[in-house]
Amino acid sequence: MSSSSFLYDALGPRGNRRVRWYSAAFAAVALGVLYLIGQKLAVEGQLSEEKWGPLVNPSNPNFGPLWTFLAGGLVNTLIVAALAIVCALLFGTAMALARVTSRPWYRWFVVSVIEVLRGIPVVLLIFFVARVLPEVGIGLSTMTFLVIGLTLYNGVVIAEILRGGLQALPRGQKEAAQSLGLSSWNTLRLVLLPQAFRMMLPALIGQLIVVVKETSLGFIISYEELLRRGQIAIQSLSNPLQLFFIIAVIYIIINLGLTLLTRKLERGAGKKTAKTPGGRQGAKARRRVPDPIPEARALQL
């Protein structure tokens, strides 16, 4: 019996035919809508060579300069995303550890910092960092301001994800580690935290995908990432629909790659769990172990 049968009954022949008809009808409607949109765009000249040539036609004089310009913005986006991801993971891990190990007399401060940073919109946080820090004499590059804003916001979100993972672990994990003589810090660092990372891996990778998309907010502080450079190119080429479409496709490809990486890491984590003594293979091995003293067991009965 498949796991899906616990959620709903399997469809019969009539239900399968109905689903196929509905799917075909929906596909026909979708194709019709796309056709109408294409006709409308063609009438308004949005499918012309003048609009799409700089993006898809290598013989167009603007093709090379435009893609070189956009490639520079993509590199800036990836650099900021990589720095923000690393810094957010480090900051989020530190905040999660600070929250779960804090004493009652200063726990309120750690919780307040996390809740305040979570409550501020990321756009406002980036703008605040880029405008306030120079006022107090901290002059940094625009890229650094963007990295700081993304790190602060996503770091506290990661901290809450890890805290949830730590709280979801069985109490026996901590007790077993301490029974082996590990200190509280070593128990947290060597036993609990790695398991929390593995347990919350899908949520963590999902948040890292959010970091990549939030790099596009750098335009509010004039950082020339991919979206900002696209806006600059639009001023010369006057093809916003086409350029924004291509930029959206680039973001989709990047995030799709991260999603595939997430699934690969999840499968790897599942295999490691299955190979542990408490995993499925360990359970099967224990079931295969014969009773060494059946006579003694019979005497007890």
C-alpha positions in Angstrom: 0.0 0.0 0.0 1.5 3.4 -1.0 1.7 6.2 1.5 -0.6 8.3 -0.7 -3.5 5.9 0.0 -3.5 7.1 3.6 -4.4 10.6 2.4 -7.0 9.8 -0.3 -8.6 6.9 -2.1 -7.1 5.7 -5.3 -9.0 6.9 -8.4 -10.9 4.4 -10.4 -11.3 4.3 -14.2 -13.9 6.9 -14.3 -11.9 9.2 -12.0 -8.8 8.8 -14.1 -10.8 9.7 -17.2 -12.2 12.7 -15.5 -8.7 13.9 -14.4 -7.4 13.5 -18.0 -10.2 15.5 -19.3 -9.7 18.3 -16.8 -6.0 18.3 -17.5 -6.6 18.5 -21.2 -9.1 21.3 -20.8 -6.8 23.3 -18.5 -3.9 22.8 -21.0 -6.1 24.1 -23.8 -7.2 27.1 -21.8 -3.6 27.9 -20.9 -2.5 27.6 -24.5 -5.3 29.8 -25.6 -4.4 32.5 -23.0 -0.7 32.3 -24.1 -1.8 32.7 -27.7 -3.9 35.7 -26.9 -1.0 37.3 -25.0 1.3 36.6 -27.8 -1.1 38.2 -30.3 -1.4 41.3 -28.1 2.4 41.6 -27.8 2.9 41.2 -31.5 0.3 43.9 -32.3 2.1 46.3 -29.9 5.5 45.5 -31.4 6.9 43.7 -28.3 8.1 40.7 -30.4 10.0 42.7 -32.9 13.7 42.4 -33.7 14.2 45.9 -32.2 13.1 44.7 -28.8 14.5 41.2 -28.7 17.5 41.5 -31.0 19.9 42.9 -28.3 19.1 39.9 -26.1 18.9 36.9 -28.5 20.6 37.9 -31.8 24.4 37.8 -31.8 24.6 39.8 -35.0 22.8 42.7 -33.2 25.4 45.5 -32.4 24.0 45.8 -28.9 24.1 42.0 -28.1 27.8 41.8 -27.0 27.9 45.0 -24.9 24.5 44.2 -23.3 25.4 40.7 -22.1 28.8 41.8 -21.0 27.1 44.5 -18.9 24.5 42.1 -17.5 27.2 39.5 -16.8 29.0 42.0 -14.6 25.8 42.5 -12.7 25.3 38.8 -12.3 28.9 38.4 -10.9 28.1 41.2 -8.4 24.9 39.4 -7.5 26.7 36.1 -6.9 29.5 37.7 -4.9 27.0 39.4 -2.6 24.9 36.2 -2.3 27.9 34.1 -1.4 29.2 36.6 1.2 25.7 37.1 2.7 25.1 33.3 2.8 28.3 32.6 4.6 28.0 35.5 7.0 24.3 34.8 7.7 25.1 31.1 8.5 27.8 32.2 10.9 25.8 34.9 12.5 22.6 32.8 12.7 24.5 29.9 14.3 26.1 32.2 16.9 22.7 33.7 17.7 21.0 30.3 18.0 23.8 29.1 20.4 23.5 32.4 22.3 19.8 31.9 22.7 19.8 28.3 23.8 22.7 28.8 26.2 21.9 32.2 27.6 21.3 32.8 31.3 18.0 34.2 32.4 19.4 37.5 33.4 20.5 38.4 29.9 18.3 36.1 27.8 15.9 39.0 27.3 18.6 40.9 25.4 19.3 38.1 23.0 15.6 37.5 22.3 15.0 41.2 21.8 17.8 41.5 19.2 16.4 38.5 17.3 12.8 39.7 17.4 13.7 43.3 16.5 15.8 42.2 13.5 13.1 39.8 12.4 10.4 42.5 12.6 12.2 45.0 10.4 11.5 44.6 6.7 14.7 43.6 4.9 14.4 46.6 2.5 14.3 49.0 5.5 17.2 47.2 7.2 19.4 47.6 4.1 18.5 51.2 3.7 19.0 51.9 7.4 22.5 50.3 7.4 23.6 52.2 4.3 22.4 55.5 5.7 23.1 55.3 9.4 26.5 53.8 9.4 28.1 56.6 7.3 26.5 59.1 9.7 28.4 57.6 12.6 31.7 57.6 10.8 31.7 54.0 9.4 32.4 54.4 5.7 32.1 51.1 3.8 31.5 50.1 0.2 27.9 49.8 -1.1 28.4 46.0 -1.5 29.4 45.8 2.2 26.3 47.7 3.3 24.2 45.3 1.3 25.9 42.2 2.8 25.5 43.6 6.3 21.8 44.2 5.8 21.2 40.7 4.3 23.3 39.1 7.0 21.4 40.7 9.9 18.0 39.9 8.6 18.6 36.3 7.3 20.9 35.5 10.2 18.2 35.8 12.8 15.8 33.8 10.6 18.5 31.0 10.4 19.0 31.3 14.2 15.3 30.6 14.7 15.4 27.7 12.3 18.4 26.1 14.2 16.8 26.8 17.5 13.7 24.9 16.4 15.9 22.0 15.2 17.8 21.9 18.6 14.5 21.9 20.5 13.1 19.1 18.3 16.0 16.7 19.1 15.2 13.9 21.6 16.3 14.6 25.2 18.2 11.3 25.2 20.7 12.7 22.7 21.9 15.2 25.3 21.8 12.8 28.2 23.7 10.2 26.3 26.5 12.6 25.3 26.8 13.9 28.9 26.9 10.4 30.2 30.0 9.9 28.1 31.7 12.8 29.9 31.2 15.5 27.4 30.7 19.0 28.7 27.6 21.0 27.9 29.4 23.1 25.3 31.0 20.0 23.6 27.6 18.2 23.7 26.0 21.2 21.9 28.8 21.6 19.5 29.6 18.0 18.6 26.3 16.2 19.0 23.3 18.4 19.0 24.2 21.2 16.5 25.2 18.9 13.6 22.0 16.9 14.0 20.0 20.2 14.1 21.7 21.3 10.8 20.9 17.9 9.2 17.3 18.0 10.4 16.6 21.6 9.3 18.6 21.4 6.1 15.6 21.9 3.7 14.5 25.0 5.6 18.1 26.3 5.7 18.6 25.8 1.9 15.2 27.5 1.4 16.4 30.5 3.3 19.6 30.6 1.3 17.5 30.8 -1.8 15.7 33.8 -0.3 19.1 35.4 0.2 19.9 35.1 -3.5 16.6 36.7 -4.4 17.0 39.5 -1.9 20.2 40.6 -3.5 18.0 42.3 -6.0 17.1 44.8 -3.3 20.6 46.3 -3.7 19.1 48.7 -6.2 17.7 50.9 -3.4 21.3 51.8 -2.4 22.5 52.0 -6.0 24.5 48.8 -5.9 24.9 47.5 -9.5 23.7 43.9 -9.2 21.8 42.1 -11.9 18.5 43.9 -11.5 20.1 47.4 -11.2 22.1 46.9 -14.3 19.0 45.7 -16.1 17.3 48.9 -15.2 20.2 50.9 -16.5 20.2 49.0 -19.8 16.5 49.7 -20.2 17.1 53.4 -20.2 19.1 53.0 -23.4 17.3 50.1 -25.1 13.6 50.9 -24.1 12.7 47.2 -23.8 11.7 46.7 -20.1 9.4 43.7 -20.8 12.1 41.7 -22.6 15.0 42.6 -20.2 13.0 41.9 -17.1 11.9 38.6 -18.6 15.5 37.5 -19.2 16.5 38.6 -15.7 13.6 36.6 -14.2 14.8 33.5 -16.2 18.3 34.0 -14.9 17.1 34.1 -11.3 14.9 31.0 -11.9 17.9 29.1 -13.2 20.0 30.0 -10.2 17.3 29.1 -7.7 16.5 25.9 -9.6 20.1 24.9 -9.2 20.0 25.6 -5.5 16.8 23.5 -5.3 18.4 20.6 -7.0 21.4 21.0 -4.6 18.9 20.9 -1.7 17.4 17.6 -2.9 20.8 16.1 -3.4 21.9 17.1 0.2 18.6 15.7 1.6 19.2 12.4 -0.1 22.8 12.3 1.2 21.6 13.1 4.7 19.0 10.4 4.5 21.6 7.8 3.5 23.9 8.8 6.3 21.0 8.5 8.8 20.1 5.1 7.4 23.7 3.9 7.9 23.9 5.0 11.6 23.4 2.3 14.3 20.0 3.8 15.1 19.0 4.0 11.4 17.1 1.5 9.3 20.2 -0.6 8.6 21.0 -0.8 12.3 17.5 -1.9 13.0 17.6 -4.6 10.4 21.0 -5.8 11.8 19.5 -6.0 15.2 16.6 -8.0 14.0 19.0 -10.5 12.3 21.0 -11.1 15.5 20.0 -14.6 16.9 19.3 -15.2 20.5 22.6 -16.4 22.0 21.1 -18.3 24.9 17.7 -19.6 24.0 18.0 -22.2 26.8 18.3 -19.5 29.4 15.3 -17.7 28.0 13.3 -20.9 28.1 14.2 -21.4 31.8 13.0 -17.9 32.6 9.7 -18.6 31.1 
